[in-house]
């Protein structure tokens, strides 16, 4: 266990998204940097009530056999090419509080919002209702 409040699980769930958005050469590192910034904010100011703190915009809660995963959406700025978080990427990440895990599950560009995302031969919209279904589809793949 690292010294972080939440451990970074890695990019297995977003591997195909990273390939799709390959023009943003720094995206994978930018996502990790955003995780580090978030952990710094949680560590610095909110230790007593860390899980009442904002981890992004709450999307949904998914219960598996023995685990509850909370999913949030955050904006990610891109460093190469330089884009602000408003014009950059959107990261959907899960948090498993009991296991102290931070799991990136979906990443897409701000320019893709409202468009469709193809997963498991289904076209789902990149808006809140579609995001919940995309999360479900990604979880089925494990």
DACORNOR-V981293 format. One record per backbone hydrogen bond with DSSP energy under -0.5 kcal/mol. NH is the residue of the N-H (numbers start at 1). CO is the residue of the C=O. E is the energy in kcal/mol with one decimal. If there is no record, write none. Layout:
nh: (NH/NH)
co: (CO/CO)
e: (E/E)
//
This chain:
nh: (7/9/14/15/15/18/19/20/21/22/24/25/26/27/30/31/32/33/34/35/36/37/38/39/40/41/42/43/44/45/46/46/49/50/52/53/55/57/58/59/60/62/64/64/69/70/71/72/73/74/76/78/80/83/87/88/89/90/91/92/92/93/93/94/95/96/97/100/100/101/102/103/104/104/105/106/108/110/112/113/114/115/117/119/119/122/124/124/126/127/130/131/132/133/134/135/136/137/138/139/140/141/141/142)
co: (100/102/11/11/12/14/15/16/17/19/21/23/80/24/26/27/28/29/30/31/32/33/34/35/36/37/38/39/40/41/41/42/46/47/49/50/56/73/56/71/71/69/62/67/62/95/60/93/57/91/89/83/81/78/84/84/76/108/74/90/106/72/91/103/70/101/95/96/97/96/7/94/10/102/92/92/90/88/109/110/126/112/124/117/122/119/117/122/115/125/127/127/128/129/130/131/132/133/134/135/136/137/138/139)
e: (-3.4/-2.6/-0.5/-0.5/-0.9/-2.7/-1.8/-2.3/-2.0/-1.4/-2.2/-1.2/-1.4/-1.9/-2.9/-2.5/-1.8/-2.8/-2.2/-2.0/-2.3/-2.5/-2.6/-2.7/-2.3/-2.3/-2.4/-2.8/-2.9/-2.1/-0.5/-1.4/-0.6/-1.0/-2.1/-1.2/-0.5/-2.6/-0.6/-3.2/-0.9/-2.9/-0.5/-3.1/-3.0/-2.3/-3.0/-2.7/-2.0/-2.4/-2.8/-1.8/-0.6/-3.0/-0.5/-1.2/-2.4/-3.3/-2.9/-0.5/-3.3/-2.5/-0.6/-3.1/-2.5/-1.9/-0.8/-0.9/-0.5/-1.9/-3.2/-3.0/-0.6/-0.5/-2.9/-1.7/-2.0/-3.1/-1.8/-1.3/-1.7/-2.6/-3.1/-0.6/-2.7/-1.5/-2.7/-0.7/-2.9/-1.8/-0.7/-2.8/-1.9/-1.2/-2.7/-2.7/-2.0/-2.4/-2.7/-2.4/-1.5/-0.8/-0.7/-1.3)
//
